[in-house]
Amino acid sequence: MLRNDTLSPRNLTLTPELHGYLLDQGNMAPDPLLAEVIERTRAAIPDQAHMVVAPEEGALLTFLVRLLGARRIVEVGTFTGYSSLCLARGLPADGSLTTCDVSAEWTALARDFWARDGVDDRIELRLGPALDTLRALPAEPHLDLAFIDADKPGYLGYWEELVPRLRPGALLLVDNTLFSGEVIAERPGEKAAAIREFNAHARRDPRVQLVMLPIADGLTLARRLPPGESPVR
């Protein structure tokens, strides 16, 4: 195994100009409705607007849903609906997304955007504690994809409820797993410490094969392993 100090970093610093180029070349720039989600969130909830997923991450969500042929999706953390809109756009007409949040105010914006995009018939919003929502789901493996982007101390609990409900080969996506780089700080804050604990837990989980990508604030992709398949470490 290579030591970290022998590896040659190849990550680019994304300047605004380079980020714009990336979005354009990858067809990932927000369309008018997605751009409106961002603007209305900034206007209505300026101190929380950073919680909207990055455009390139939203585009990746749609891409992965279509790549997997996903039909059953669960999202933890709806906010104003950007990520759920991206997930729902990748679903077939008879697919379903169950998304959960605790804020009726924030999700009222989301409902409006879903309806205007014509995907509201594929989305079920459940208001209330996410753990209660997840525990009410069928216990057997049936999910094709799940996305966690909610309160950071809750990540471990959400993970433990979702992994057993993933069918073999399904994906569990987890946002903010680099947490602005604070995960490697000597004295991380409470949220970063929770993410670091979660990352260590997920990395040790023998039920999944895991990669972490430097997309936006860090995105972890975990594939549910079929019986008998070992994770690559």
C-alpha positions in Angstrom: 0.0 0.0 0.0 1.4 3.4 -0.9 2.0 5.9 1.8 0.2 9.2 1.5 3.4 11.2 1.3 4.5 9.2 -1.8 1.4 10.1 -3.8 1.5 12.9 -6.2 -1.7 15.1 -5.9 -3.4 15.8 -9.2 -6.3 17.8 -8.0 -6.9 21.2 -9.6 -7.8 24.4 -7.8 -11.1 25.4 -9.4 -11.1 29.1 -10.1 -14.5 30.6 -11.0 -13.5 30.6 -14.6 -12.4 27.0 -14.6 -15.5 26.0 -12.6 -17.7 27.7 -15.3 -15.8 25.8 -18.0 -16.3 22.5 -16.2 -20.1 23.1 -15.9 -20.4 24.1 -19.5 -18.3 21.2 -21.0 -20.1 18.7 -18.8 -23.5 20.0 -19.5 -23.9 20.5 -15.8 -24.9 24.2 -15.6 -28.3 24.7 -13.9 -31.2 25.1 -16.2 -33.6 28.0 -15.6 -35.7 26.2 -13.0 -32.7 24.9 -11.1 -31.1 28.3 -11.2 -34.4 29.7 -9.7 -34.1 27.2 -6.9 -30.8 28.6 -6.0 -31.9 32.2 -6.3 -35.1 31.8 -4.3 -33.2 29.9 -1.6 -30.7 32.8 -1.3 -33.6 35.3 -1.1 -35.7 33.3 1.4 -33.0 31.7 3.6 -29.8 33.6 3.0 -27.9 32.2 6.0 -28.6 28.6 4.9 -28.4 29.0 1.1 -25.0 27.2 1.1 -26.9 24.0 1.9 -28.1 23.7 -1.7 -26.0 21.0 -3.5 -23.5 22.3 -6.1 -24.6 22.2 -9.7 -22.0 19.5 -10.7 -23.2 17.4 -7.8 -26.8 17.8 -8.8 -26.0 16.8 -12.4 -24.1 13.7 -11.0 -27.2 12.7 -9.0 -29.3 12.6 -12.2 -26.6 10.8 -14.1 -26.3 8.1 -11.4 -30.0 7.5 -11.2 -30.2 7.0 -14.9 -27.0 4.9 -15.0 -28.3 2.5 -12.3 -31.8 2.4 -13.8 -32.9 3.3 -10.3 -36.6 3.1 -9.5 -36.7 3.4 -5.7 -34.8 6.2 -4.0 -34.7 7.6 -0.5 -33.3 11.1 0.3 -32.5 12.3 3.8 -32.5 16.1 3.8 -34.9 17.8 1.3 -34.2 21.5 2.1 -35.6 23.6 -0.8 -35.6 20.7 -3.3 -32.6 21.1 -5.6 -31.2 17.6 -5.0 -34.6 15.9 -4.9 -35.5 17.6 -8.2 -32.2 16.3 -9.7 -32.9 12.8 -8.4 -36.5 12.7 -9.6 -35.5 13.8 -13.1 -33.5 10.6 -13.5 -36.4 8.4 -12.5 -38.7 6.6 -14.9 -42.4 7.7 -14.9 -43.3 4.9 -12.5 -40.3 5.5 -10.2 -40.5 6.9 -6.7 -38.4 9.1 -4.4 -39.2 9.3 -0.7 -37.6 12.4 0.7 -37.6 13.5 4.4 -37.1 16.7 6.2 -38.2 18.5 9.4 -39.0 21.9 7.9 -42.4 22.6 6.4 -41.2 26.1 5.5 -38.2 25.0 3.4 -39.9 22.1 1.7 -42.8 24.4 0.7 -40.4 25.9 -1.8 -39.4 22.4 -2.9 -43.0 21.3 -3.6 -43.5 24.3 -5.9 -40.5 23.5 -8.0 -41.4 19.8 -8.2 -44.8 20.6 -9.5 -43.5 23.1 -12.0 -41.1 20.5 -13.3 -43.7 17.8 -13.6 -42.0 15.4 -11.3 -44.2 15.8 -8.2 -46.0 12.6 -8.9 -42.8 10.7 -8.3 -41.9 12.4 -5.0 -43.3 11.6 -1.6 -42.3 14.1 1.1 -42.4 12.9 4.7 -42.0 15.6 7.4 -40.6 14.5 10.7 -37.5 13.0 12.2 -35.6 11.2 9.5 -34.8 8.2 11.6 -38.6 7.6 12.2 -39.2 7.8 8.4 -36.4 5.4 7.6 -37.4 2.9 10.3 -41.0 2.9 8.8 -39.7 1.8 5.4 -39.8 -1.9 4.5 -36.9 -3.7 6.2 -35.9 -5.9 3.3 -33.4 -4.7 0.6 -35.4 -2.8 -1.9 -33.7 0.6 -2.5 -31.7 1.3 -5.7 -30.2 4.5 -4.4 -30.1 6.7 -1.3 -28.7 10.1 -0.6 -27.8 11.5 2.8 -27.4 15.3 3.1 -28.8 16.4 6.5 -27.7 17.0 10.1 -24.1 15.8 10.4 -24.4 14.1 13.8 -27.3 12.0 12.4 -25.3 10.5 9.6 -24.3 7.3 11.5 -27.9 6.5 12.3 -29.1 7.2 8.8 -26.3 5.0 7.4 -27.3 2.1 9.7 -30.9 2.3 8.7 -30.2 2.6 5.0 -27.5 0.1 4.3 -29.6 -3.0 5.1 -32.4 -1.6 2.9 -30.2 -1.4 -0.2 -30.5 -4.1 -2.8 -27.1 -5.6 -3.9 -25.4 -3.2 -6.3 -27.4 -0.2 -5.0 -25.6 3.1 -4.2 -25.6 5.1 -1.0 -24.4 8.7 -1.5 -23.3 10.8 1.4 -22.6 14.6 1.1 -20.2 16.9 2.9 -17.8 14.1 3.8 -14.8 16.4 3.5 -16.5 19.3 5.4 -14.4 22.1 4.0 -11.3 20.2 4.9 -12.1 20.4 8.6 -12.2 16.6 8.9 -8.4 16.6 9.1 -8.1 19.5 11.6 -6.4 18.8 14.9 -9.5 20.1 16.8 -12.5 19.9 14.5 -15.8 21.5 15.4 -18.7 19.4 16.4 -20.1 18.8 12.9 -16.7 18.1 11.4 -15.9 15.7 14.2 -19.2 13.9 13.6 -18.4 13.6 9.9 -14.9 12.3 10.7 -16.4 9.6 13.0 -18.9 8.7 10.3 -16.2 8.5 7.6 -14.2 6.1 9.8 -17.3 4.0 10.4 -18.3 3.8 6.7 -14.7 2.9 5.7 -14.7 -0.1 8.0 -18.2 -1.3 7.0 -17.7 -4.7 5.2 -21.2 -4.5 3.6 -20.1 -1.9 1.1 -17.4 -0.9 -1.4 -16.6 2.8 -0.9 -15.0 5.6 -2.7 -14.8 9.3 -1.6 -14.7 12.0 -4.3 -13.5 15.6 -4.0 -16.8 16.9 -5.6 -18.2 20.1 -4.0 -17.7 19.5 -0.2 -16.8 15.8 -0.6 -19.1 13.1 -1.8 -18.9 9.5 -0.6 -20.3 6.7 -2.9 -20.9 3.3 -1.3 -22.0 0.3 -3.3 -23.9 -2.4 -1.4 -22.0 -5.6 -2.0 -23.8 -8.8 -3.2 -23.5 -11.8 -0.9 -20.0 -13.3 -1.0 -18.3 -10.3 -2.6 -15.6 -8.7 -0.5 -14.9 -4.9 -0.5 -11.8 -3.7 -2.2 -9.6 -2.0 0.5 
